[in-house]
Amino acid sequence: MSAGPVKFKARLSIEQVEEGDDLAPKFDDRGLITVVTTDAESGEMLMQGYMNSAALALTI
């Protein structure tokens, strides 16, 4: 069951991101955000890639 589409907020301040309840990822000028996958047991980084807002919403 889905709770509906994920809504990302605009980044207005550091306080909003660090202390607020808004999900405000910092997408670059191409609309991408850097992501990594890690091994659940060792913590070793396995892959680095990029997501756009649609891919991030689906992941969440």
N, CA, C and O atoms as CSV, one atom per row, in Angstrom:
chain,resi,resn,atom,element,x,y,z
A,1,MET,N,N,0.843,-1.179,0.000
A,1,MET,CA,C,0.000,0.000,0.000
A,1,MET,C,C,0.885,1.237,0.000
A,1,MET,O,O,1.808,1.334,0.809
A,2,SER,N,N,0.625,2.163,-0.872
A,2,SER,CA,C,1.424,3.381,-0.999
A,2,SER,C,C,0.756,4.533,-0.267
A,2,SER,O,O,-0.470,4.637,-0.242
A,3,ALA,N,N,1.570,5.396,0.327
A,3,ALA,CA,C,1.063,6.573,1.030
A,3,ALA,C,C,0.897,7.749,0.086
A,3,ALA,O,O,0.547,8.841,0.535
A,4,GLY,N,N,1.133,7.568,-1.193
A,4,GLY,CA,C,1.025,8.651,-2.159
A,4,GLY,C,C,2.395,9.066,-2.643
A,4,GLY,O,O,3.414,8.582,-2.151
A,5,PRO,N,N,2.414,9.973,-3.617
A,5,PRO,CA,C,3.695,10.401,-4.186
A,5,PRO,C,C,4.546,11.161,-3.168
A,5,PRO,O,O,4.033,11.888,-2.318
A,6,VAL,N,N,5.846,10.972,-3.279
A,6,VAL,CA,C,6.789,11.671,-2.410
A,6,VAL,C,C,6.921,13.105,-2.903
A,6,VAL,O,O,7.069,13.340,-4.103
A,7,LYS,N,N,6.868,14.061,-1.987
A,7,LYS,CA,C,7.020,15.476,-2.331
A,7,LYS,C,C,8.328,15.977,-1.738
A,7,LYS,O,O,8.500,15.968,-0.519
A,8,PHE,N,N,9.250,16.414,-2.588
A,8,PHE,CA,C,10.500,16.987,-2.117
A,8,PHE,C,C,10.317,18.481,-1.950
A,8,PHE,O,O,9.705,19.133,-2.796
A,9,LYS,N,N,10.841,19.027,-0.867
A,9,LYS,CA,C,10.757,20.458,-0.588
A,9,LYS,C,C,11.970,21.167,-1.200
A,9,LYS,O,O,13.021,20.559,-1.399
A,10,ALA,N,N,11.809,22.440,-1.489
A,10,ALA,CA,C,12.934,23.259,-1.942
A,10,ALA,C,C,13.863,23.488,-0.757
A,10,ALA,O,O,13.406,23.658,0.374
A,11,ARG,N,N,15.174,23.490,-1.021
A,11,ARG,CA,C,16.150,23.746,0.047
A,11,ARG,C,C,16.229,25.238,0.291
A,11,ARG,O,O,16.665,25.999,-0.573
A,12,LEU,N,N,15.803,25.651,1.480
A,12,LEU,CA,C,15.783,27.070,1.812
A,12,LEU,C,C,16.894,27.473,2.767
A,12,LEU,O,O,17.369,28.608,2.719
A,13,SER,N,N,17.319,26.550,3.642
A,13,SER,CA,C,18.362,26.868,4.614
A,13,SER,C,C,18.997,25.584,5.131
A,13,SER,O,O,18.430,24.499,5.000
A,14,ILE,N,N,20.175,25.722,5.715
A,14,ILE,CA,C,20.849,24.583,6.343
A,14,ILE,C,C,20.025,24.090,7.526
A,14,ILE,O,O,19.918,22.883,7.745
A,15,GLU,N,N,19.450,25.001,8.283
A,15,GLU,CA,C,18.633,24.624,9.443
A,15,GLU,C,C,17.457,23.749,9.021
A,15,GLU,O,O,17.119,22.786,9.709
A,16,GLN,N,N,16.839,24.080,7.903
A,16,GLN,CA,C,15.710,23.298,7.401
A,16,GLN,C,C,16.148,21.857,7.148
A,16,GLN,O,O,15.442,20.919,7.516
A,17,VAL,N,N,17.294,21.682,6.530
A,17,VAL,CA,C,17.782,20.354,6.177
A,17,VAL,C,C,18.255,19.594,7.415
A,17,VAL,O,O,17.934,18.416,7.573
A,18,GLU,N,N,19.006,20.246,8.285
A,18,GLU,CA,C,19.604,19.566,9.432
A,18,GLU,C,C,18.649,19.388,10.603
A,18,GLU,O,O,18.756,18.407,11.338
A,19,GLU,N,N,17.717,20.317,10.791
A,19,GLU,CA,C,16.879,20.288,11.979
A,19,GLU,C,C,15.391,20.176,11.688
A,19,GLU,O,O,14.601,19.932,12.600
A,20,GLY,N,N,15.001,20.349,10.441
A,20,GLY,CA,C,13.582,20.342,10.094
A,20,GLY,C,C,13.077,18.966,9.731
A,20,GLY,O,O,13.817,17.983,9.767
A,21,ASP,N,N,11.808,18.911,9.383
A,21,ASP,CA,C,11.164,17.669,8.998
A,21,ASP,C,C,10.989,17.530,7.490
A,21,ASP,O,O,10.401,16.554,7.023
A,22,ASP,N,N,11.497,18.502,6.721
A,22,ASP,CA,C,11.357,18.478,5.270
A,22,ASP,C,C,12.397,17.563,4.632
A,22,ASP,O,O,13.546,17.519,5.071
A,23,LEU,N,N,11.992,16.840,3.601
A,23,LEU,CA,C,12.935,16.073,2.786
A,23,LEU,C,C,13.304,16.960,1.610
A,23,LEU,O,O,12.514,17.144,0.684
A,24,ALA,N,N,14.520,17.513,1.654
A,24,ALA,CA,C,14.953,18.488,0.654
A,24,ALA,C,C,16.317,18.099,0.095
A,24,ALA,O,O,17.317,18.743,0.410
A,25,PRO,N,N,16.370,17.037,-0.744
A,25,PRO,CA,C,17.660,16.621,-1.306
A,25,PRO,C,C,18.246,17.707,-2.200
A,25,PRO,O,O,17.518,18.507,-2.787
A,26,LYS,N,N,19.571,17.722,-2.293
A,26,LYS,CA,C,20.264,18.739,-3.097
A,26,LYS,C,C,20.591,18.157,-4.470
A,26,LYS,O,O,21.652,17.563,-4.664
A,27,PHE,N,N,19.675,18.331,-5.421
A,27,PHE,CA,C,19.892,17.898,-6.794
A,27,PHE,C,C,20.795,18.909,-7.494
A,27,PHE,O,O,20.730,20.107,-7.221
A,28,ASP,N,N,21.642,18.411,-8.405
A,28,ASP,CA,C,22.538,19.320,-9.122
A,28,ASP,C,C,21.808,20.028,-10.256
A,28,ASP,O,O,20.593,19.890,-10.401
A,29,ASP,N,N,22.542,20.778,-11.049
A,29,ASP,CA,C,21.917,21.553,-12.127
A,29,ASP,C,C,21.341,20.678,-13.242
A,29,ASP,O,O,20.594,21.167,-14.090
A,30,ARG,N,N,21.687,19.379,-13.244
A,30,ARG,CA,C,21.101,18.437,-14.207
A,30,ARG,C,C,19.936,17.660,-13.597
A,30,ARG,O,O,19.339,16.809,-14.257
A,31,GLY,N,N,19.607,17.960,-12.314
A,31,GLY,CA,C,18.503,17.282,-11.636
A,31,GLY,C,C,18.880,15.936,-11.051
A,31,GLY,O,O,18.019,15.078,-10.853
A,32,LEU,N,N,20.184,15.740,-10.769
A,32,LEU,CA,C,20.664,14.461,-10.245
A,32,LEU,C,C,21.233,14.616,-8.838
A,32,LEU,O,O,21.675,15.695,-8.442
A,33,ILE,N,N,21.209,13.510,-8.091
A,33,ILE,CA,C,21.817,13.459,-6.766
A,33,ILE,C,C,22.714,12.226,-6.728
A,33,ILE,O,O,22.355,11.181,-7.269
A,34,THR,N,N,23.880,12.342,-6.092
A,34,THR,CA,C,24.806,11.219,-5.983
A,34,THR,C,C,24.278,10.216,-4.971
A,34,THR,O,O,23.805,10.593,-3.899
A,35,VAL,N,N,24.360,8.930,-5.318
A,35,VAL,CA,C,23.925,7.851,-4.428
A,35,VAL,C,C,25.004,6.765,-4.408
A,35,VAL,O,O,25.783,6.627,-5.351
A,36,VAL,N,N,25.031,6.004,-3.322
A,36,VAL,CA,C,25.953,4.875,-3.217
A,36,VAL,C,C,25.203,3.652,-2.697
A,36,VAL,O,O,24.203,3.777,-1.990
A,37,THR,N,N,25.699,2.476,-3.056
A,37,THR,CA,C,25.221,1.241,-2.455
A,37,THR,C,C,26.372,0.668,-1.645
A,37,THR,O,O,27.533,0.760,-2.041
A,38,THR,N,N,26.034,0.071,-0.499
A,38,THR,CA,C,27.056,-0.508,0.369
A,38,THR,C,C,26.669,-1.933,0.751
A,38,THR,O,O,25.492,-2.293,0.742
A,39,ASP,N,N,27.658,-2.725,1.082
A,39,ASP,CA,C,27.437,-4.066,1.592
A,39,ASP,C,C,26.846,-3.952,2.996
A,39,ASP,O,O,27.404,-3.257,3.845
A,40,ALA,N,N,25.737,-4.618,3.247
A,40,ALA,CA,C,25.032,-4.506,4.530
A,40,ALA,C,C,25.859,-5.030,5.694
A,40,ALA,O,O,25.708,-4.545,6.816
A,41,GLU,N,N,26.715,-5.993,5.462
A,41,GLU,CA,C,27.503,-6.573,6.553
A,41,GLU,C,C,28.817,-5.845,6.784
A,41,GLU,O,O,29.156,-5.526,7.924
A,42,SER,N,N,29.558,-5.580,5.720
A,42,SER,CA,C,30.895,-4.999,5.884
A,42,SER,C,C,30.892,-3.476,5.824
A,42,SER,O,O,31.816,-2.835,6.326
A,43,GLY,N,N,29.860,-2.890,5.213
A,43,GLY,CA,C,29.838,-1.446,5.016
A,43,GLY,C,C,30.657,-0.990,3.820
A,43,GLY,O,O,30.730,0.205,3.536
A,44,GLU,N,N,31.280,-1.942,3.112
A,44,GLU,CA,C,32.089,-1.604,1.940
A,44,GLU,C,C,31.223,-0.973,0.858
A,44,GLU,O,O,30.131,-1.462,0.568
A,45,MET,N,N,31.711,0.119,0.259
A,45,MET,CA,C,30.993,0.751,-0.829
A,45,MET,C,C,31.112,-0.115,-2.077
A,45,MET,O,O,32.214,-0.486,-2.480
A,46,LEU,N,N,29.969,-0.437,-2.687
A,46,LEU,CA,C,29.944,-1.307,-3.858
A,46,LEU,C,C,29.803,-0.542,-5.158
A,46,LEU,O,O,30.375,-0.936,-6.174
A,47,MET,N,N,29.040,0.559,-5.139
A,47,MET,CA,C,28.773,1.277,-6.371
A,47,MET,C,C,28.401,2.722,-6.052
A,47,MET,O,O,27.775,3.003,-5.030
A,48,GLN,N,N,28.789,3.621,-6.929
A,48,GLN,CA,C,28.383,5.021,-6.843
A,48,GLN,C,C,27.662,5.341,-8.129
A,48,GLN,O,O,28.116,4.967,-9.210
A,49,GLY,N,N,26.535,6.034,-8.021
A,49,GLY,CA,C,25.765,6.385,-9.214
A,49,GLY,C,C,24.978,7.660,-8.966
A,49,GLY,O,O,25.271,8.416,-8.040
A,50,TYR,N,N,23.976,7.889,-9.803
A,50,TYR,CA,C,23.170,9.107,-9.725
A,50,TYR,C,C,21.693,8.758,-9.857
A,50,TYR,O,O,21.334,7.810,-10.555
A,51,MET,N,N,20.839,9.525,-9.187
A,51,MET,CA,C,19.384,9.375,-9.296
A,51,MET,C,C,18.765,10.728,-9.591
A,51,MET,O,O,19.265,11.768,-9.159
A,52,ASN,N,N,17.661,10.695,-10.339
A,52,ASN,CA,C,16.860,11.910,-10.480
A,52,ASN,C,C,15.731,11.828,-9.436
A,52,ASN,O,O,15.643,10.846,-8.699
A,53,SER,N,N,14.886,12.834,-9.374
A,53,SER,CA,C,13.863,12.863,-8.330
A,53,SER,C,C,12.868,11.708,-8.470
A,53,SER,O,O,12.382,11.196,-7.461
A,54,ALA,N,N,12.556,11.292,-9.693
A,54,ALA,CA,C,11.623,10.172,-9.891
A,54,ALA,C,C,12.213,8.882,-9.341
A,54,ALA,O,O,11.510,8.124,-8.673
A,55,ALA,N,N,13.489,8.616,-9.606
A,55,ALA,CA,C,14.140,7.396,-9.118
A,55,ALA,C,C,14.236,7.419,-7.597
A,55,ALA,O,O,14.031,6.390,-6.952
A,56,LEU,N,N,14.545,8.579,-7.014
A,56,LEU,CA,C,14.614,8.681,-5.561
A,56,LEU,C,C,13.234,8.446,-4.935
A,56,LEU,O,O,13.123,7.756,-3.922
A,57,ALA,N,N,12.204,9.008,-5.526
A,57,ALA,CA,C,10.835,8.804,-5.019
A,57,ALA,C,C,10.453,7.326,-5.073
A,57,ALA,O,O,9.844,6.815,-4.133
A,58,LEU,N,N,10.800,6.633,-6.156
A,58,LEU,CA,C,10.503,5.202,-6.250
A,58,LEU,C,C,11.280,4.395,-5.212
A,58,LEU,O,O,10.757,3.427,-4.661
A,59,THR,N,N,12.519,4.787,-4.945
A,59,THR,CA,C,13.341,4.095,-3.964
A,59,THR,C,C,12.760,4.241,-2.562
A,59,THR,O,O,12.745,3.288,-1.783
A,60,ILE,N,N,12.287,5.432,-2.251
A,60,ILE,CA,C,11.698,5.682,-0.932
A,60,ILE,C,C,10.429,4.872,-0.783
A,60,ILE,O,O,9.774,4.937,0.258
